[in-house]
Amino acid sequence: MDPHSNDYWAQSNVTLKTSTRLTELTVRLRVAQTGSVASTGAWRSLPEDDFGLTVEERGGFLVYTWTLKEGRTVPPGEWMFAAQYDHRRGGRDAGSDTYTVTAASGSERLTVGGDFAARGDGAPDADS
C-alpha cells in the first residue's frame, strides 16, 4: 500500500518500467471488496488526455482500468498508475488485490501481472 494510506483510505500503486515506446497499453488493478471499499479517484504519471479510465464493481472487486487511447504512445521510462479508495476502519488486507498490464510495441506483445500479498521469503513485492 502507498505509505500515505491510513485507517480509512488507501492508495494502491502499480509501477510500469519500459525501455521501448509502447503503442498499446492497458493497466487493470483489482481491489478486493474487503468492506466499504469505494473509489475516491485514480491517477497516472502519464498525460491524462492519453488514457481512458473506467472504475466499476465486478465480482467482488473494484476494478480500475486505464487504456491508452488509439494513436497515442507511451515513451520509455518509469510510470505510475494509482487507485485511491475508502475502506472500512482499520488496516486493510490487500492480499487478494491483483494487477495485470498488457502492452504492445510494434508486433511484440507482453502481459504481466501479480498481486499485493506481503512477501516474507525475501521475494520482491509488487509496488503496492
For each residue, the residues with C-beta under 8 A, 3 or more apart:
1: 5 10 11 12 92 94 116 128
2: 5 10 11 12 13 82 128
3:
4: 11
5: 1 2 9 10 11 92
6: 9 10
7: 89 90 91
8: 86 87 89
9: 5 6 40 84 85 86 87
10: 1 2 5 6 84 85 87 92 94
11: 1 2 4 5 82 83 84 85
12: 1 2 29 31 82 83 85 94 97 116 128
13: 2 80 81 82 127 128
14: 27 29 80 81 82 99 101 126 127
15: 78 79 80 81 127
16: 25 27 74 78 79 80 81 101 103
17: 77 78 79
18: 21 22 74 76 77 79 103 105
19: 76
20: 76 105
21: 18 73 74 75 76 105
22: 18 25 68 73 74 103 104 105
23: 73 104 105 106
24: 68 102 103 104 109
25: 16 22 66 67 68 74 101 102 103 104
26: 65 66 67 68 100 101 102 103
27: 14 16 44 65 66 81 99 100 101
28: 63 64 65 66 99 100 101
29: 12 14 63 64 65 81 83 97 98 99
30: 61 62 63 64 97 98 99
31: 12 37 61 62 63 64 83 85 94 97
32: 37 60 61 94 96 97
33: 37 57 60 61 62
34: 37 87 88 92 93 96
35: 87 88
36: 86 87 88
37: 31 32 33 34 62 85 86 87 92
38: 62 85 86 87
39: 42 55 62 64 83 84 85
40: 9 84 85 86
41: 84
42: 39 53 55 64 66 81 82 83 84
43: 81 82 84
44: 27 48 51 66 79 80 81 82
45: 79 80 81
46: 50 51 74 79
47: 50 51
48: 44 51
49: 69
50: 46 47 68 69 72 74
51: 44 46 47 48 66 67 68 69 72
52: 66 67 69
53: 42 64 65 66 67
54: 63 64 65 67
55: 39 42 62 63 64 65 83
56: 62 63
57: 33 61 62 63
58: 61 63
59:
60: 32 33
61: 30 31 32 33 57 58
62: 30 31 33 37 38 39 55 56 57 83 85
63: 28 29 30 31 54 55 56 57 58
64: 28 29 30 31 39 42 53 54 55 81 83
65: 26 27 28 29 53 54 55
66: 25 26 27 28 42 44 51 52 53 81
67: 25 26 51 52 53 54
68: 22 24 25 26 50 51 72 73 74
69: 49 50 51 52 72
70:
71:
72: 50 51 68 69
73: 21 22 23 68
74: 16 18 21 22 25 46 50 68 79 103
75: 21
76: 18 19 20 21
77: 17 18
78: 15 16 17
79: 15 16 17 18 44 45 46 74
80: 13 14 15 16 44 45 127
81: 13 14 15 16 27 29 42 43 44 45 64 66
82: 2 11 12 13 14 42 43 44
83: 11 12 29 31 39 42 55 62 64
84: 9 10 11 39 40 41 42 43
85: 9 10 11 12 31 37 38 39 40 62
86: 8 9 36 37 38 40
87: 8 9 10 34 35 36 37 38 92
88: 34 35 36 92
89: 7 8
90: 7
91: 7
92: 1 5 10 34 37 87 88
93: 34 96
94: 1 10 12 31 32 97 116 117 128
95: 115 116 117 118
96: 32 34 93 115
97: 12 29 30 31 32 94 115 116 128
98: 29 30 113 114 115 116
99: 14 27 28 29 30 113 114 115 116 126
100: 26 27 28 111 112 113
101: 14 16 25 26 27 28 111 112 113
102: 24 25 26 109 110 111
103: 16 18 22 24 25 26 74 109 110 111
104: 22 23 24 25 107 108 109 110
105: 18 20 21 22 23 108
106: 23
107: 104
108: 104 105
109: 24 102 103 104
110: 102 103 104
111: 100 101 102 103
112: 100 101
113: 98 99 100 101
114: 98 99 126
115: 95 96 97 98 99 126
116: 1 12 94 95 97 98 99 125 126 128
117: 94 95
118: 95 125
119: 122 123 124 125
120:
121:
122: 119
123: 119
124: 119
125: 116 118 119 128
126: 14 99 114 115 116
127: 13 14 15 80
128: 1 2 12 13 94 97 116 125
